[in-house]
Amino acid sequence: MDVPLAIWTPIMNLLKPRIGEARDVIHINCYPFWKGCDMNYALLYIKDMYQRALLAGNGKKVIILEMGWPYQGHQSGRGLTLL
């Protein structure tokens, strides 16, 4: 049976060759708020993370599983909630 293997891992683990080689598809989550990103740069952050995953994956398919921005709560670095 030929079933593609996909596991989620933090982006820094993609730099470890054995983890990248063991999968067929790369899944990533992008939460710029929790990395202290300014809301005005959130889309650039997500695009950057996607490009990093593409490079680390050596041509493997990359899927963004989750992304978002909280509408309430506390500040995270330069990230402010929407309300």
Secondary structure as GFF3:
##gff-version 3
##sequence-region A 1 83
A	DSSP	beta_strand	6	8	.	.	.	ID=ss1
A	DSSP	three_ten_helix	11	15	.	.	.	ID=ss2
A	DSSP	alpha_helix	17	21	.	.	.	ID=ss3
A	DSSP	beta_strand	25	30	.	.	.	ID=ss4
A	DSSP	three_ten_helix	32	35	.	.	.	ID=ss5
A	DSSP	three_ten_helix	39	41	.	.	.	ID=ss6
A	DSSP	alpha_helix	42	56	.	.	.	ID=ss7
A	DSSP	beta_strand	61	67	.	.	.	ID=ss8
###
